[in-house]
Amino acid sequence: MKHTKQDSAAATGAAQYLTFMLGGESFGIGIMAVKEIIEFSGITEVPMMPESIRGVINLRGAVVPVMDLAARFGRPLAVPGKRTCIVIVELEGDGERQVTGVVVDAVSAVLDIALAEIEPAPSFGTRIRGDFIGGMAKVNGKFVILLNVAQVLALDALAMLPELAEAQAA
């Protein structure tokens, strides 16, 4: 039987995460949710979308929504640079596959992070919603914010934003 790096990570109580930079901070997404990483280009804007949805891209014939993580976290829209890219994330929920692109400043690396190095999300002091954080990993003396991708990409919550704004204005 052939052993893969994923098998050895699981055997040692570690998980693999794709780490990336966003607004000067390090974040991580579980590698099993990452489908691919593509160049930042070809986004078609769609009217009446929440600010955090940059638009859609054509990914081999499929229409894929693209989310700006900075805007999702309540920050200004990311300004694309040379290393800006779109991480294609695939989640399964309710028997459906949801493919979404997320704009990040730069992809850093794929890291094996020991489960013992992951702390629970703090209840205060972060600049993003607590339910977006799956944990805080200590890597080389620095923290990497591990995202709860299902919560961050919950498009049903995004769909309700215009309704909530109208209700608050009334």
Secondary structure, DSSP 8 states (H G I E B T S, - for coil): ----HHHHHHHTTEEEEEEEEETTEEEEEEGGGEEEEEES---B--TT--TTEEEEEEETTEEEEEEEHHHHTTS------TT-EEEEEEEEETTEEEEEEEEESEEEEEEEEEGGGEE---SSS-SS-GGGEEEEEEETTEEEEEE-HHHHT-HHHHHTHHHHHHHHH-
